Amino acid sequence: MAEVGQLESEQDIEKKIEETKQKFKNEYVQESDKYDSRDVDRLQKDDALVEAYLTWRQYSVDDALKMIDDSFLWRKEFGLNDLTESSIPKWMFETGAVFLHGYDKEGNKLFWFKVKLHTKDAKTIMDKKKYVAFWLERYAKREPGMPLTVVFDMADSGISNIDMDFVKYIINCFKVYYPKFLSKMIIVDMPWIMNAAWKIVKTWLGPEAISKLKFASKNEIQTFIDPEYLPLHMGGTDPFKYSYPPLPDDDFQTPTCENGPIVSEDDNESKEGESEGKELESSFSSEVAVKPKKVYFSEESLSSLKLDDNDKGDCRTKGARKPLTTFKGPLLNVSPAEELSFGTKESERKCLIILDNVSKNQVAFKVRTTAPEKYRVKPSNSSCEPGASVDIVVSLHGGYQASLQDRFLVMAAEMEQNAGAGSPELAQFWKDVPKTKIMDHRLRCHVMESTKPILSYPSGCDNPVEGGANGHPDLHTTLMRVMVCNARLEQKLDQCLWVQQVLIGLVLVVMMFSFLTLYHLSGAS
């Protein structure tokens, strides 16, 4: 019955999504220049976007339509689809008042506001609003559907730094313009003199967002964010310092290769290219080239990389878990669809990413990660023939543990026929390929909880249900372990009985000696 109810609920949502699309087209899109046509087209094609508005408005179609209208009017006013780094005054980037960096304990990206660096100024308020919109739009394109945690760092701030109009605008960004983007809003070290101002702010949030508002001192902030992503003045250990150019961005910094992270001679060239004021997409997608190292993958070698449960000879993929979900892309199907799962056990330290080429051409691919020091990726930069499949093994280096903050990025682009597949050719290909031709897919990291056995076993006796191939118990092995365990228990029992007999004998000897002593003393008397 529950499954039927859920199915009906899903059907209702689909109907409301279609109803919202149709009503918006018939009732709101009347003037050809009212909205940006790109936003209208996206709404008609992106069910997830429509559902986000519906969810934020409790599935009320009329309320969702009003929200979409407000959002699209704002997007056109600010020119969001054409807003680039060069559209914002350079001095705003140089202040470091707003930026994205780090993650909270739930794996959500942190959106920092340094309140002390903001001063109320009517002349610059529009540019400041565009500046916030630039960061939000930049993140929305990279991590669609992934929530943000907003952190208001109020250290050393005062009344002169509070701009209620600007604060209201920030709230509206999450309340209206980017639905479901807000994970929580943390106010850190708020001066008591600003309590009245934030009481007003609460009235703007509405019931949906009030629960997301958190006040924390610098001693309490670690409840939400680990020290590794907190600045020193909050008691953290993060040495990060904002600087511009280039834009601070700790996502997918260095590619990993066969033997871990590589820093190539082209690294400096890549960074210099980013600092020349490139637009948003180029600053994100610029890549570090891999040092020339000839690695060729023929169709036979690619097919041999496939994981076969019955094939015990493939030591590279042995122990790596097969993904169960698939993302269907225009060039490659990527499995798993959303996340790689790692655990603390040795058998949980390897994952597979399976790439299936669904195009008619050869496809180059590479895998990047936010934590190149933790993970080994094999292969990380190669190509795939039409109709072929490639297994990529992602394994944790010894001593490292996976984290919710870790991310992986799979990039792919079509190559010309008979194009070389060696590292030098691929490095040049990634330099020349237009950014618009690159397909990318992001994967989160999931940390599995370790399970403790319900029953405990005697010291020196192994758990009989462990072992076997792929963590499953082997019957013969299990029986042997049980027999060994029984033998050890019998040995310990025999030892206990022997000790017991010795003790009884000693007691009898002592009792006999005592009796003889008493008898001798009584006879003598």
Stockholm file with secondary structure:
# STOCKHOLM 1.0

chainA/1-525         MAEVGQLESEQDIEKKIEETKQKFKNEYVQESDKYDSRDVDRLQKDDALVEAYLTWRQYSVDDALKMIDDSFLWRKEFGLNDLTESSIPKWMFETGAVFLHGYDKEGNKLFWFKVKLHTKDAKTIMDKKKYVAFWLERYAKREPGMPLTVVFDMADSGISNIDMDFVKYIINCFKVYYPKFLSKMIIVDMPWIMNAAWKIVKTWLGPEAISKLKFASKNEIQTFIDPEYLPLHMGGTDPFKYSYPPLPDDDFQTPTCENGPIVSEDDNESKEGESEGKELESSFSSEVAVKPKKVYFSEESLSSLKLDDNDKGDCRTKGARKPLTTFKGPLLNVSPAEELSFGTKESERKCLIILDNVSKNQVAFKVRTTAPEKYRVKPSNSSCEPGASVDIVVSLHGGYQASLQDRFLVMAAEMEQNAGAGSPELAQFWKDVPKTKIMDHRLRCHVMESTKPILSYPSGCDNPVEGGANGHPDLHTTLMRVMVCNARLEQKLDQCLWVQQVLIGLVLVVMMFSFLTLYHLSGAS
#=GR chainA/1-525 SS CHHHHHHHHHHHHHHHHHHHHHHIIIIITTSTTSSCHHHHHHHHHCHHHHHHHHHHTTTCHHHHHHHHHHHHHHHHHHTGGGCCGGGSCHHHHHHTSEEEEEECTTSCEEEEEEGGGCCCCTTTHHHHHHHHHHHHHHHHHHSTTCCEEEEEECTTCCGGGCCHHHHHHHHHIIIIISTTCEEEEEEESCCGGGHHHHHHHHHHHCHHHHTTEEEECTTTGGGTSCGGGSCGGGTCCCCCCCCSSSCCCCSSCEEEETTEECCCTTHHHHHHHHTTTCCHHHHHHCCCCCCCCCCCCCHHHHHHTSCCTTCCCCTTTTTCBCCCCCEECSSEEEESSSEEEECSSGGGSEEEEEEEECSSSCEEEEEEESCTTTEEEESSEEEECTTCEEEEEEEECTTCCCCTTCEEEEEEEECCTTCCCSHHHHHHHHHHSCGGGCEEEEEEEEECCCCCCSSCCCTTCCCTTCCSGGGCCCHHHHHHHHHHHHHHHHHHHHHHHHHHHHHHHHHHHHHHHHHHHHHHHHHHC
#=GC SS_cons         CHHHHHHHHHHHHHHHHHHHHHHIIIIITTSTTSSCHHHHHHHHHCHHHHHHHHHHTTTCHHHHHHHHHHHHHHHHHHTGGGCCGGGSCHHHHHHTSEEEEEECTTSCEEEEEEGGGCCCCTTTHHHHHHHHHHHHHHHHHHSTTCCEEEEEECTTCCGGGCCHHHHHHHHHIIIIISTTCEEEEEEESCCGGGHHHHHHHHHHHCHHHHTTEEEECTTTGGGTSCGGGSCGGGTCCCCCCCCSSSCCCCSSCEEEETTEECCCTTHHHHHHHHTTTCCHHHHHHCCCCCCCCCCCCCHHHHHHTSCCTTCCCCTTTTTCBCCCCCEECSSEEEESSSEEEECSSGGGSEEEEEEEECSSSCEEEEEEESCTTTEEEESSEEEECTTCEEEEEEEECTTCCCCTTCEEEEEEEECCTTCCCSHHHHHHHHHHSCGGGCEEEEEEEEECCCCCCSSCCCTTCCCTTCCSGGGCCCHHHHHHHHHHHHHHHHHHHHHHHHHHHHHHHHHHHHHHHHHHHHHHHHHHC
//
